[in-house]
Amino acid sequence: MKSLIFRTYAEGDAPGPSVLLPAFCPDQYQGPRILALLGLKGKKIVAGAILGALLMASAAEAAPSVLAAWSRPAAQGTTGVGFLTLLNSGAKPDALLSVETPGARQVQIHQSSVIGGMASMQMVPSVPVPPGGRIIFAPGGYHLMFLDLTKGQKVGDTLPATLVFASGRRVKARFVVGLTPPKATSVSMP
């Protein structure tokens, strides 16, 4: 397979002084020679371009993050509830599809609403998170239901969980058990 590389020509070898021309030469790799010809300023430009491309690529593929994940106290075998804030710092939309935890036999995503004075709660298949968006899971809105807790949850305990997104990202978090929401600090885990 042929690849595009650059070949340098000195004065007299090509039209004009020191010309950098593309050439198809599958047997030679001249990247270091090209960088040597660029000089310090040229190298800085190339390095800046590469860094910019990497930053843009990582921002476009940034994983969602979790802030202030918490749960209320609950007894073993009962249902617990989970609240959090999801942030999508990426350039593409994403959606929370499911949550996994060893602390409950099943986790469901629910949304509470009040229509015509009647409160209702519905299980939802996913929660969209727009690019640059923030979705708050709080009492009276979106929340997680931890069904059939494997052990009791008391104030100060943590419930580990993995949030699964449509993008394929899996974000680990710890839900702090308390009577009120914790201060908004990031609780995503690498």
C-alpha positions, 0 to 999 in steps of 0.5 A: 500500500502506498502512503503519502509522504513528503520529499525535500528537494534542494536548490537545483534539484527542483524548480525554485529553492528548497521546495517541499513536495508530496511524493508517493514513496512506500519504502521511506518514512521521512517524518523526522526529516520534515520536522527538522526542516520546519524549524522551532516555529514550525514544530510549535505550529504542528504540535499546537495543531495536534494538541488542538485536534486531540482536545476537540476529539476528547471533548466530543467524546467526553463521558457524562459525569455525575454530581451529588449522587445520594440515596435515602436510608432504607431497610434491606429487602425494601426499595431505596431511591436515588437522586443525582445530577447528570452532566454531559460536557460532550458535543453529542447528545447521550442518554442514560439507559440503565443503572447497575448496582450490587446493592439492589436486585434491580434498578429502574428509572422513574419520572414523577409528575403532577397533572391536574392535581394528581401525582403519578410516577412512571418508569421510563426507558431512558433519560436524554442528556443534551450536549452541554446539558444537565439533568437533575434527578430530584424528589418530584422528578426523575429518580432511580428506584433501587428495588429489593436492596441487598442490605440496609442503607443507613446514613453515611453508607454508600451505594456503588453504581454504574450508569450505562449510557446510549453512547456505550459509556459506563460511569461509576458513581457512589450514592451517599446515604443521607436525609438530605442532598450532599453538597454539589461535588463530583462523585463520579469515579474513574 
